[in-house]
Amino acid sequence: MIIVTFSDPEEQVVEKIKAVLAEDQEIECIPIAEGKEMVFGDLEIRAKQRRVNLKGKEIELTTREFDVLYTLAYYHDQVLTTRQIYKAITGEDVMGDYHGIESSVYSIRKKLGRNVIQNIRGYGYQFKKEK
């Protein structure tokens, strides 16, 4: 959480923002191939078979789409930045362009519905599990 008052000089505001961003949670690479099956209402994610079923029907996902969906579902109780998603999938810390993650989220939403992944404005994405 960032608390900024209008009486703060510009430099202090920037330093507060940098401090919060530096606290960004570390996400480790997820071994998806050894992952578990996850069920959220009508959505089944089977890591070992790399399959996704929605209401009993198999949904075709690309490798990247599956990895992004699995990562968001695995960390369903957290909001993840595109950098964190990329790191969880690849194990690499830095990538110049995260457009591939954003494109995958767009495609997943088209295939599974817009409500599956929630956009947390200005931060990242969160898997929206059914209640």
C-alpha positions in Angstrom: 0.0 0.0 0.0 1.3 3.5 -0.9 0.3 6.4 1.3 1.1 9.7 -0.4 0.2 13.1 1.0 0.1 16.2 -1.0 2.6 17.9 1.3 5.3 15.4 0.3 8.0 16.8 -2.1 8.1 15.1 -5.5 11.3 13.2 -4.6 9.7 11.6 -1.5 6.7 10.5 -3.6 8.9 8.8 -6.1 11.0 7.2 -3.4 7.8 5.8 -1.7 6.6 4.3 -5.0 10.1 2.8 -5.6 10.1 1.2 -2.1 6.7 -0.4 -2.6 7.7 -1.7 -6.0 10.9 -3.2 -4.6 8.8 -5.2 -2.2 7.3 -7.1 -5.2 6.8 -10.7 -4.1 9.3 -13.2 -5.4 7.7 -15.9 -7.6 9.5 -19.1 -8.3 9.4 -21.1 -11.5 6.5 -23.5 -11.4 7.2 -27.1 -12.5 3.9 -27.4 -14.5 4.7 -30.8 -15.9 4.7 -32.1 -12.3 1.7 -30.0 -11.3 -1.5 -31.0 -9.8 -5.0 -31.1 -11.2 -7.1 -28.1 -10.2 -10.8 -27.7 -10.3 -12.7 -24.4 -10.0 -16.4 -25.0 -10.5 -16.9 -26.0 -14.2 -13.2 -25.5 -15.0 -10.7 -28.3 -14.8 -7.0 -27.8 -15.3 -4.9 -31.0 -15.7 -1.2 -30.1 -15.6 0.2 -33.5 -16.4 -1.9 -33.9 -19.5 -1.8 -30.1 -20.2 -5.6 -30.1 -20.7 -8.3 -27.7 -19.8 -11.9 -28.7 -19.6 -14.8 -26.3 -19.3 -18.2 -27.8 -18.5 -16.9 -31.2 -19.6 -15.6 -29.9 -23.0 -11.9 -29.8 -23.8 -10.7 -26.3 -24.6 -7.6 -26.1 -26.9 -4.9 -23.8 -25.5 -1.5 -23.0 -26.9 1.5 -23.9 -24.7 1.9 -20.3 -23.6 -1.9 -19.9 -22.9 -1.9 -23.1 -20.8 1.2 -21.9 -18.8 -0.3 -18.5 -18.1 -3.7 -20.0 -17.0 -2.0 -22.6 -14.9 0.2 -20.0 -13.2 -2.7 -17.7 -12.4 -4.8 -20.6 -11.1 -1.9 -21.9 -9.0 -1.5 -18.5 -7.4 -5.3 -17.8 -7.4 -5.2 -16.0 -4.1 -2.7 -13.4 -5.4 -2.5 -10.7 -8.0 0.5 -11.2 -10.3 2.3 -8.8 -12.5 3.2 -9.8 -16.1 6.8 -10.0 -14.9 5.9 -12.5 -12.1 3.9 -14.6 -14.6 6.7 -14.7 -17.0 9.2 -15.6 -14.3 6.9 -18.4 -13.0 6.7 -19.8 -16.5 10.2 -19.5 -17.7 12.4 -19.2 -14.6 13.9 -16.1 -16.2 13.9 -12.9 -14.1 13.8 -10.2 -16.8 12.2 -10.0 -20.2 12.1 -6.8 -22.3 8.5 -7.1 -23.5 5.7 -8.8 -21.7 3.3 -8.4 -24.6 3.2 -12.2 -25.0 1.7 -12.6 -21.5 -0.9 -9.9 -22.2 -1.8 -11.6 -25.6 -2.2 -14.9 -23.8 -4.5 -13.5 -21.2 -6.6 -12.0 -24.1 -6.8 -15.4 -25.8 -7.6 -17.3 -22.7 -10.5 -14.9 -22.0 -11.8 -15.4 -25.5 -11.8 -19.2 -25.0 -12.9 -19.5 -21.4 -14.9 -16.2 -20.8 -13.9 -12.7 -19.7 -14.5 -13.5 -16.0 -11.9 -16.1 -15.7 -9.0 -13.7 -15.4 -9.5 -10.3 -13.7 -7.4 -7.3 -14.6 -6.2 -5.4 -11.6 -5.8 -2.0 -13.1 -2.2 -0.7 -12.9 -0.8 -3.9 -11.4 -1.5 -7.2 -13.1 -3.9 -10.1 -13.2 -5.7 -12.5 -10.9 -7.4 -15.8 -11.5 -11.1 -15.4 -10.6 -12.2 -18.7 -9.1 -15.9 -19.6 -9.0 -17.6 -19.6 -5.6 
